[in-house]
Amino acid sequence: MLRKNLSLNDCEIKLDSENGVFSGYASVFGGVDSYGDTIEPGAFEHTLSKHGLPKMFLNHEGWELPIGKWVEAGEDKRGLLMDGELTPGNTRSTDVHASLKHGTIDGLSIGFYLEKDDYEETDEGRIIKRISRLVEVSVVTFPADTAARVDLSSVKSEEIEAIESIRDFERCLREVCGVSKGLTQALISRAKVVFPQGEPVGNELDVKAMGELQRAAERLRTKVTA
């Protein structure tokens, strides 16, 4: 059985702090993961239609009781969106709930099977067009964090012009560019060292500075996807 991990920071997890209901993306389409694989839109339609919802475990521990259940799964333009419920009264589920709230557990991982006709080989890796069976989706401690991408072409001019503080810049990196929490914090820390502090923000971005930012983002994207 194959497994692929994804950071919940990149999956936009939403947790109801009271009853253990949460949602997040278990897979993001179009990216190249650490194995060189790309999962295409529509890949999960077959397994969800034929086999239904997967099980929910902690760290792929299929020999243990499930920590909850997935109540809904479906594809949208971004990826495979999952809605789940942690089991009330289950000690491990209570621990997982507390860890999710505190951010000490921050990943999802899918466990699935492929058949020969489900993918095609390329020089760069595999293009997965269909998942034969999605067996389980686990909450995991160590995500691969392979969904981090920086693509300034997707950032609208009004979103850039709205940046007037370090907090705005951080929000743009996280919510607009899709950069992971850890990478965002590292970029912000470095930016504070590299760029002068205390200068007023102009109404328009300097063209030369924007060009430098674009080139830096492209170098960063190349490293992340490598």
TISE-778515 format. One record per residue: x, y, z of N, C-alpha, C, O in turn; residue number from 1; residue in three letters. Coordinates in steps of 0.1 Angstrom, whole numbers, plus 5000, padded with zeros to 4 digits. Atoms other than C-alpha are relative to their C-alpha. Example, Ala and Ser with C-alpha at 12.3 -4.5 7.8 and 13.67 -1.06 7.14 Angstrom:
<dokes>
   n_X   n_Y   n_Z  ca_X  ca_Y  ca_Z   c_X   c_Y   c_Z   o_X   o_Y   o_Z    i   aa
  5009  4988  5000  5123  4955  5078  5009  5012  5000  5019  5012  5007    1  Ala
  4991  4989  5000  5137  4989  5071  4992  5011  5008  4997  5022  5009    2  Ser
</dokes>
This chain:
<dokes>
   n_X   n_Y   n_Z  ca_X  ca_Y  ca_Z   c_X   c_Y   c_Z   o_X   o_Y   o_Z    i   aa
  5009  4988  5000  5000  5000  5000  5009  5012  5000  5018  5013  5008    1  Met
  4993  4988  5001  5013  5034  4990  4995  5011  5010  4983  5010  5013    2  Leu
  5004  4990  4990  5012  5064  5014  5006  5013  4995  5018  5014  4991    3  Arg
  4995  4987  5003  5015  5101  5007  4995  5010  5011  4984  5010  5015    4  Lys
  5003  4991  4989  5017  5128  5034  4998  5014  4995  5003  5018  4985    5  Asn
  5003  4987  5003  5004  5163  5033  4998  5008  5013  4991  5004  5022    6  Leu
  5001  4992  4988  5008  5191  5058  4986  5007  5001  4980  5012  4992    7  Ser
  5013  4994  4997  4975  5203  5074  5001  5015  4999  4991  5022  4996    8  Leu
  4998  4986  5002  4990  5238  5073  4997  5004  4986  4990  5014  4983    9  Asn
  5003  4998  5014  4988  5236  5035  4986  4996  4996  4981  5000  4986   10  Asp
  5013  5005  5003  4955  5219  5036  4989  5008  5006  4977  5004  5005   11  Cys
  5010  4991  4995  4937  5247  5054  4991  4992  5010  4978  4993  5008   12  Glu
  5008  5007  4990  4925  5225  5083  4991  5009  5007  4995  5020  5012   13  Ile
  5009  4992  4992  4894  5238  5100  4995  4991  5011  4989  4980  5008   14  Lys
  5003  5008  4989  4888  5224  5135  4989  5007  5009  4991  5018  5013   15  Leu
  5010  4995  4990  4857  5228  5157  5005  4996  5013  5005  4984  5017   16  Asp
  4993  5003  4987  4874  5231  5191  4991  4993  5010  4996  4988  5020   17  Ser
  5009  5006  4990  4843  5218  5209  4997  4986  4998  4998  4978  5008   18  Glu
  5005  5014  5002  4832  5186  5193  5008  4991  4992  5004  4980  4988   19  Asn
  4991  5009  5007  4861  5173  5174  4997  4998  4985  5002  4988  4979   20  Gly
  5003  5001  5014  4847  5179  5139  5011  5009  4993  5014  5020  4997   21  Val
  4990  4992  5007  4874  5190  5114  4999  4996  4985  4994  4986  4981   22  Phe
  5000  5003  5014  4880  5192  5077  5014  5005  4995  5020  5013  5001   23  Ser
  4988  4996  5006  4910  5195  5054  5003  4992  4987  4996  4983  4984   24  Gly
  4997  5007  5013  4926  5185  5021  5010  4988  5003  5020  4990  5009   25  Tyr
  4992  5012  4998  4940  5150  5021  5010  4998  4988  5020  4991  4989   26  Ala
  4992  5000  5012  4955  5155  4986  4998  5013  4992  4987  5017  4991   27  Ser
  5001  4988  5008  4963  5185  4965  5004  4997  4985  5015  4991  4983   28  Val
  4997  5004  5014  4962  5182  4927  5011  5009  4994  5013  5021  4997   29  Phe
  4991  4992  5009  4989  5193  4902  5014  5001  5005  5023  5004  4997   30  Gly
  4986  4998  4995  5019  5194  4925  5008  4988  4998  5003  4977  4995   31  Gly
  4991  5011  5001  5049  5172  4923  5006  4997  5014  5012  5005  5020   32  Val
  4996  5004  4986  5056  5153  4956  5014  4995  5000  5021  4994  4990   33  Asp
  4986  5004  4998  5088  5140  4970  5003  4987  4993  5015  4983  4992   34  Ser
  4998  5013  5007  5083  5107  4951  5000  5003  4985  5002  4994  4977   35  Tyr
  5001  4997  5014  5080  5126  4918  4986  4997  4994  4984  4998  4982   36  Gly
  5013  5003  5004  5043  5118  4916  4991  5013  4999  4992  5022  5007   37  Asp
  5010  4990  5001  5015  5141  4904  4986  4994  4999  4984  4985  4991   38  Thr
  5013  5006  5000  4979  5133  4912  4991  5010  4993  4990  5022  4996   39  Ile
  5008  4991  5009  4954  5147  4886  4986  5000  5006  4981  4991  5013   40  Glu
  5014  4999  4997  4918  5159  4892  4992  4988  4995  4995  4984  4984   41  Pro
  5008  5011  5004  4893  5131  4891  5006  4987  5005  4999  4976  5003   42  Gly
  4994  5013  4997  4917  5105  4905  4993  4993  5011  4994  4980  5012   43  Ala
  5006  5007  4988  4896  5098  4936  4985  4996  4997  4979  4990  5005   44  Phe
  5014  5002  5002  4862  5096  4919  4997  4985  4999  4986  4981  5005   45  Glu
  5002  5014  5002  4865  5059  4911  4999  4993  5014  4989  4986  5017   46  His
  5000  5007  4987  4874  5047  4947  4989  5005  5009  4983  4997  5016   47  Thr
  5011  4995  4991  4849  5070  4964  4986  4994  4995  4978  4991  5004   48  Leu
  5013  5006  5005  4821  5057  4941  4999  4985  5003  4988  4980  5006   49  Ser
  5001  5015  4999  4830  5020  4943  5002  4995  5014  4995  4986  5019   50  Lys
  4996  5006  4987  4845  5016  4978  4995  5009  5012  4996  5005  5023   51  His
  5005  4991  4990  4830  5046  4997  5011  5007  5008  5023  5008  5003   52  Gly
  4990  4992  4992  4848  5065  5025  5011  4991  5006  5008  4980  5010   53  Leu
  4989  5008  4993  4882  5054  5039  4998  5001  5015  4990  5008  5020   54  Pro
  4999  5000  4985  4890  5047  5075  5009  5012  5005  5016  5017  4997   55  Lys
  4991  4990  4995  4906  5072  5098  5008  4994  5012  5003  4989  5022   56  Met
  4990  5005  4990  4937  5062  5118  5009  5011  5004  5010  5022  4998   57  Phe
  4989  4991  4996  4965  5079  5137  5013  4993  4995  5016  4982  4999   58  Leu
  4987  5005  5005  4999  5074  5119  4999  4987  4994  5008  4978  4995   59  Asn
  5001  5012  5007  4986  5046  5098  4999  4987  5008  5002  4976  5004   60  His
  5000  5012  4991  4981  5023  5128  4987  4993  4998  4978  4994  5007   61  Glu
  5012  5007  5003  4955  5001  5112  4996  4989  5009  4985  4984  5009   62  Gly
  5003  5011  4990  4958  4975  5139  4993  5006  5013  4988  4998  5021   63  Trp
  5007  4994  4989  4944  5000  5164  4985  5004  4996  4982  5003  4985   64  Glu
  5013  4995  5002  4908  5012  5168  5001  5013  4992  5010  5022  4995   65  Leu
  5000  4987  5007  4900  5041  5143  4998  5011  5011  4991  5009  5020   66  Pro
  5001  4989  4991  4903  5075  5160  4987  5008  4997  4984  5017  5005   67  Ile
  5012  4993  5003  4872  5087  5143  4995  4994  4986  4998  4983  4983   68  Gly
  5005  5004  5013  4854  5085  5110  4999  5012  4990  4996  5023  4994   69  Lys
  5002  4990  5010  4854  5104  5077  4985  5000  4996  4980  4989  4992   70  Trp
  5014  5000  5003  4818  5115  5071  4997  5005  4986  4986  5004  4981   71  Val
  5002  4995  5014  4823  5132  5037  5013  5001  4993  5023  5006  5000   72  Glu
  4988  4998  5008  4849  5132  5009  4996  5004  4986  4987  4997  4981   73  Ala
  5003  4996  5013  4849  5149  4976  5010  5009  4994  5018  5015  5001   74  Gly
  4990  4992  5007  4870  5166  4950  4994  5014  4997  4983  5016  4994   75  Glu
  5003  4987  5005  4870  5203  4943  5012  5004  4991  5020  4996  4987   76  Asp
  4990  4996  5009  4893  5224  4921  5014  4998  5006  5024  4996  4999   77  Lys
  4986  5001  4993  4922  5222  4947  5004  4986  5002  5016  4982  5000   78  Arg
  4996  5013  4996  4921  5186  4958  4989  4992  5006  4977  4994  5004   79  Gly
  5010  5009  4993  4904  5159  4979  4997  5006  5014  5006  5006  5023   80  Leu
  5004  4994  4987  4885  5176  5007  4993  4990  5009  4983  4984  5004   81  Leu
  5006  5010  4990  4877  5155  5038  4993  5007  5011  4999  5017  5017   82  Met
  5007  4996  4988  4852  5161  5066  5000  4988  5009  4996  4978  5006   83  Asp
  4999  5011  4991  4858  5140  5097  4995  5004  5014  4994  5015  5018   84  Gly
  5004  4998  4986  4847  5135  5133  5008  4990  5008  5009  4978  5005   85  Glu
  4993  5009  4991  4868  5122  5161  4990  4993  5009  4980  4999  5013   86  Leu
  5009  5008  4992  4852  5095  5182  4999  5005  5015  5009  5005  5022   87  Thr
  5001  4995  4986  4838  5109  5215  5002  4988  5010  4998  4977  5007   88  Pro
  4998  5010  4990  4850  5090  5246  5012  4991  4997  5016  4983  5006   89  Gly
  4988  5008  5003  4879  5073  5228  5012  5008  5005  5015  5020  5001   90  Asn
  4989  4993  4993  4910  5082  5248  5010  5005  4990  5015  5016  4991   91  Thr
  4991  4996  5011  4933  5083  5217  4994  5012  4992  5001  5021  4988   92  Arg
  5006  4989  5008  4908  5105  5199  5000  5013  5008  5002  5024  5002   93  Ser
  4999  4988  4991  4907  5129  5229  5014  5006  4999  5016  5018  4999   94  Thr
  4986  4995  5001  4945  5131  5227  5003  5007  4987  5009  5017  4986   95  Asp
  4999  4995  5013  4944  5137  5190  4993  5014  4999  4999  5023  4993   96  Val
  5007  4988  5001  4918  5164  5194  5008  5011  5007  5009  5023  5002   97  His
  4992  4990  4993  4940  5182  5220  5012  5004  4992  5016  5016  4992   98  Ala
  4988  4997  5008  4970  5179  5197  4997  5008  4988  5005  5017  4984   99  Ser
  5004  4992  5012  4952  5193  5167  4997  5014  5004  5001  5024  4997  100  Leu
  5003  4986  4995  4940  5223  5188  5013  5007  5003  5014  5019  5000  101  Lys
  4987  4994  4996  4976  5229  5200  5009  5001  4988  5019  5008  4989  102  His
  4991  5000  5011  4991  5223  5166  5012  4991  5001  5021  4992  4992  103  Gly
  4989  5009  4999  5014  5196  5177  4999  4988  4990  5009  4981  4988  104  Thr
  5002  5009  5011  4999  5172  5151  4995  5009  4989  4985  5016  4990  105  Ile
  5004  4991  5011  4997  5189  5117  5001  4994  4986  5005  5000  4977  106  Asp
  4999  5006  5013  4995  5164  5089  4989  4990  4997  4983  4984  5006  107  Gly
  5009  5011  5005  4973  5141  5068  5008  4991  4991  5017  4996  4984  108  Leu
  4994  5010  5009  4984  5110  5049  4990  4991  4995  4982  4985  5002  109  Ser
  5010  5009  5006  4965  5089  5025  5007  4986  4997  5019  4986  4994  110  Ile
  4995  5014  5003  4970  5051  5022  4991  4994  4989  4979  4993  4990  111  Gly
  5008  5004  5012  4959  5037  4988  5007  4990  4992  5019  4987  4993  112  Phe
  4995  5010  5009  4964  5011  4961  4999  5005  4986  4989  5012  4982  113  Tyr
  5000  4997  5015  4973  5016  4924  5001  4987  4992  5007  4978  4996  114  Leu
  4999  5011  5010  4969  4993  4895  5008  5006  4988  5010  5018  4987  115  Glu
  4991  4996  5010  4991  4994  4864  4994  5011  4991  5001  5020  4986  116  Lys
  5006  4991  5009  4966  5013  4843  4996  5013  5007  4990  5022  5000  117  Asp
  5004  4988  4992  4961  5040  4870  5009  5011  4998  5006  5023  5001  118  Asp
  4990  4989  5001  4992  5060  4861  5008  4998  4987  5008  4987  4981  119  Tyr
  4990  5001  5011  5017  5067  4834  5013  5005  5004  5014  5015  5012  120  Glu
  4987  4996  4996  5054  5070  4837  5005  5011  4991  5003  5011  4979  121  Glu
  4993  4989  5008  5073  5101  4826  5015  5001  5005  5018  4994  5014  122  Thr
  4987  4998  4996  5109  5112  4828  5001  5006  5014  5011  5003  5022  123  Asp
  4999  4993  4987  5101  5133  4859  4993  4991  5011  4996  4993  5023  124  Glu
  5007  5008  4990  5079  5107  4877  4987  4994  4994  4985  4993  4982  125  Gly
  5013  5005  5004  5044  5093  4876  4989  5010  5000  4988  5019  5009  126  Arg
  5012  4992  5000  5012  5110  4866  4988  4991  5004  4985  4982  4996  127  Ile
  5011  5009  4995  4984  5093  4887  4987  5006  4996  4983  5017  5000  128  Ile
  5013  4996  5005  4951  5095  4869  4988  4994  5008  4977  4999  5008  129  Lys
  5011  5007  4993  4931  5071  4891  5006  4993  5012  5016  4987  5011  130  Arg
  4996  5007  4988  4934  5058  4927  4990  4988  5000  4978  4989  5001  131  Ile
  5008  5012  5000  4921  5022  4926  4992  4998  5013  4980  4995  5013  132  Ser
  5007  5000  4987  4913  5022  4963  5007  5008  5010  5019  5007  5013  133  Arg
  4995  4992  4989  4917  5048  4990  4996  4993  5013  4984  4993  5016  134  Leu
  5002  5008  4988  4920  5026  5021  4997  5008  5012  4988  5005  5020  135  Val
  5001  4992  4988  4925  5051  5048  5007  5014  4998  5016  5015  4990  136  Glu
  4994  4987  4999  4934  5087  5056  5003  5002  5014  4994  5003  5023  137  Val
  4995  4998  4986  4955  5092  5087  5003  5014  5004  5008  5022  4996  138  Ser
  4994  4988  4994  4962  5121  5109  5014  4996  5005  5016  4986  5012  139  Val
  4986  5004  4997  5000  5120  5112  5008  5010  5006  5006  5022  5006  140  Val
  4991  4991  4992  5028  5135  5133  5010  5006  4991  5013  5018  4993  141  Thr
  4989  4995  5009  5054  5139  5105  4995  5001  4986  4997  4992  4978  142  Phe
  5004  4998  5014  5039  5153  5073  5012  5003  4991  5022  5008  4995  143  Pro
  4989  4998  5009  5060  5154  5042  5000  5015  4995  5011  5020  4990  144  Ala
  5000  4986  5003  5049  5190  5036  5003  5002  4985  5010  5012  4982  145  Asp
  4997  4999  5014  5050  5185  4998  4992  5009  4992  4994  5011  4980  146  Thr
  5009  4992  5007  5022  5208  4989  5004  5015  5000  4998  5023  4993  147  Ala
  4996  4986  4999  5041  5240  4996  5005  5005  4986  5013  5000  4980  148  Ala
  4997  4995  5013  5042  5261  4964  5000  5016  5001  4991  5021  5008  149  Arg
  5000  4985  5001  5050  5298  4957  4997  5003  4985  5006  4999  4976  150  Val
  5003  4997  5014  5033  5311  4925  4995  5014  5000  4983  5016  5002  151  Asp
  5004  4986  5000  5032  5349  4922  4990  5003  4989  4983  5013  4989  152  Leu
  5010  4997  5011  5012  5346  4890  4986  4999  5004  4977  5004  4998  153  Ser
  5014  5001  4995  4982  5337  4911  4996  5011  5009  4985  5012  5014  154  Ser
  5003  4989  4990  4985  5368  4933  4995  5012  4992  5001  5017  4983  155  Val
  5006  4988  5007  4962  5396  4922  5006  5013  5005  5011  5013  5016  156  Lys
  4993  4987  4996  4975  5432  4922  4994  5006  5012  5001  5012  5020  157  Ser
  5006  4994  4988  4950  5443  4948  5004  4993  5013  5005  4999  5023  158  Glu
  4995  5008  4989  4962  5415  4971  5014  5005  5004  5017  5005  5016  159  Glu
  4986  4995  4997  4998  5428  4968  4999  5014  5005  5006  5017  5015  160  Ile
  5001  4987  4996  4988  5464  4972  4994  5001  5014  4996  5012  5021  161  Glu
  5006  5000  4987  4969  5455  5004  5011  4997  5011  5008  4998  5023  162  Ala
  4990  5003  4990  5002  5445  5021  5006  5013  5005  5012  5021  4998  163  Ile
  4995  4988  4994  5011  5473  5045  5008  4997  5013  5012  5006  5020  164  Glu
  4993  5003  4988  5027  5454  5073  5006  4985  4999  5003  4978  4990  165  Ser
  4995  5014  4999  5047  5422  5082  4989  4990  5001  4989  4979  4995  166  Ile
  5012  5009  4998  5014  5406  5093  4993  4998  4987  4989  4987  4984  167  Arg
  5007  5001  5013  4998  5414  5059  5009  4991  4990  5003  4983  4983  168  Asp
  4991  5008  5009  5029  5399  5041  4999  4985  5004  4999  4977  4995  169  Phe
  5001  5014  4995  5027  5368  5063  4986  4994  4995  4986  4982  4990  170  Glu
  5013  5005  5004  4990  5364  5055  5000  4997  4985  4994  4987  4980  171  Arg
  4999  5002  5014  4997  5368  5018  5007  4987  4996  5003  4980  4987  172  Cys
  4992  5012  5003  5023  5341  5018  4992  4987  5003  4992  4978  4996  173  Leu
  5007  5012  4996  5001  5317  5037  4987  4997  4992  4985  4986  4987  174  Arg
  5014  5002  5005  4966  5323  5023  5000  5001  4984  4991  4995  4978  175  Glu
  5000  4998  5014  4974  5335  4988  5010  4992  4992  5006  4986  4982  176  Val
  4990  5008  5007  5006  5319  4978  5001  4985  5004  5007  4977  4997  177  Cys
  5001  5014  4996  5000  5287  4997  5013  4995  5006  5016  4983  5005  178  Gly
  4988  5004  4993  5033  5287  5016  4997  4994  5014  4989  4999  5021  179  Val
  5002  5007  4987  5035  5264  5046  5004  5010  5012  5011  5020  5010  180  Ser
  4997  4992  4989  5036  5279  5081  5014  5001  5004  5019  5012  5007  181  Lys
  4985  5000  4997  5072  5269  5088  5008  5008  4990  5017  5016  4994  182  Gly
  4992  4992  5010  5085  5283  5055  4996  5015  5001  5005  5023  4999  183  Leu
  5004  4986  4999  5065  5315  5060  5007  5007  5011  5013  5018  5010  184  Thr
  4993  4994  4989  5080  5321  5094  5015  5002  4997  5021  5012  5001  185  Gln
  4986  4999  5004  5115  5314  5080  5002  5012  4990  5012  5020  4992  186  Ala
  4999  4989  5010  5109  5339  5051  4999  5013  5007  5006  5023  5004  187  Leu
  5003  4987  4992  5095  5366  5075  5013  5003  5008  5017  5015  5008  188  Ile
  4988  4998  4992  5125  5362  5098  5012  5005  4992  5019  5014  4996  189  Ser
  4990  4996  5009  5149  5365  5069  4998  5014  4995  5007  5022  4993  190  Arg
  5003  4987  5005  5131  5395  5055  5002  5011  5009  5007  5022  5005  191  Ala
  4997  4990  4990  5134  5414  5087  5015  5003  5001  5018  5015  5005  192  Lys
  4985  4998  5000  5172  5410  5085  5004  5007  4988  5012  5016  4988  193  Val
  4995  4995  5013  5176  5418  5048  4995  5014  4997  5002  5022  4992  194  Val
  5006  4987  5004  5152  5447  5044  5000  5010  5011  4998  5006  5023  195  Phe
  5000  4990  4990  5154  5480  5062  4987  5001  5007  4976  4999  5002  196  Pro
  5012  4999  4992  5130  5485  5090  4996  5015  5002  5004  5024  5001  197  Gln
  5005  4986  4997  5108  5516  5098  4997  5009  4988  4993  5020  4990  198  Gly
  5003  4992  5012  5104  5528  5062  4986  5000  4997  4980  4989  4998  199  Glu
  5014  5000  5003  5069  5539  5053  4998  4992  4987  5006  4992  4978  200  Pro
  5004  5008  5011  5051  5517  5028  4994  5009  4989  4984  5016  4992  201  Val
  5005  4992  5011  5045  5534  4994  4986  4995  4995  4982  4984  4998  202  Gly
  5012  5004  5006  5013  5533  4975  5001  4990  4989  4992  4982  4986  203  Asn
  4997  5008  5011  5029  5515  4946  5013  4992  5003  5022  4998  5009  204  Glu
  4988  5008  4999  5055  5487  4946  5010  5004  4990  5007  5007  4979  205  Leu
  4989  4997  5009  5089  5495  4932  5002  4989  4990  5002  4977  4994  206  Asp
  4999  5010  5010  5093  5478  4899  5012  4991  5001  5011  4979  4999  207  Val
  4988  5008  4999  5128  5467  4905  4999  4990  5012  5003  4979  5011  208  Lys
  5002  5009  4988  5119  5453  4940  4991  4989  4996  4993  4977  5000  209  Ala
  5010  5011  5004  5089  5434  4925  5007  4990  4991  5005  4978  4992  210  Met
  4993  5009  5008  5112  5419  4899  5009  4991  5008  5010  4979  5005  211  Gly
  4992  5008  4991  5136  5408  4926  4992  4989  5007  4996  4978  5009  212  Glu
  5009  5009  4993  5107  5393  4945  4996  4988  4992  4995  4977  4996  213  Leu
  5004  5010  5009  5095  5374  4915  5011  4990  4997  5009  4977  4997  214  Gln
  4988  5009  5002  5130  5360  4908  5003  4991  5012  5006  4979  5011  215  Arg
  4998  5007  4988  5134  5350  4944  4989  4989  5002  4993  4978  5006  216  Ala
  5011  5009  4999  5100  5333  4944  5002  4988  4991  4999  4976  4994  217  Ala
  4998  5011  5010  5109  5313  4913  5011  4991  5005  5010  4979  5003  218  Glu
  4989  5009  4994  5142  5301  4929  4995  4992  5011  4998  4980  5012  219  Arg
  5005  5008  4989  5123  5291  4960  4991  4989  4995  4991  4978  5000  220  Leu
  5009  5010  5005  5096  5273  4940  5008  4988  4994  5004  4977  4995  221  Arg
  4991  5010  5006  5124  5254  4921  5005  4991  5011  5006  4978  5009  222  Thr
  4994  5007  4989  5140  5243  4954  4989  4991  5007  4991  4979  5010  223  Lys
  5011  5007  4993  5106  5233  4970  4995  4988  4992  4992  4977  4997  224  Val
  5005  5010  5009  5095  5212  4940  5011  4990  4996  5007  4980  4990  225  Thr
  4989  5009  5004  5129  5195  4935  4999  4987  5008  5007  4978  5006  226  Ala
</dokes>
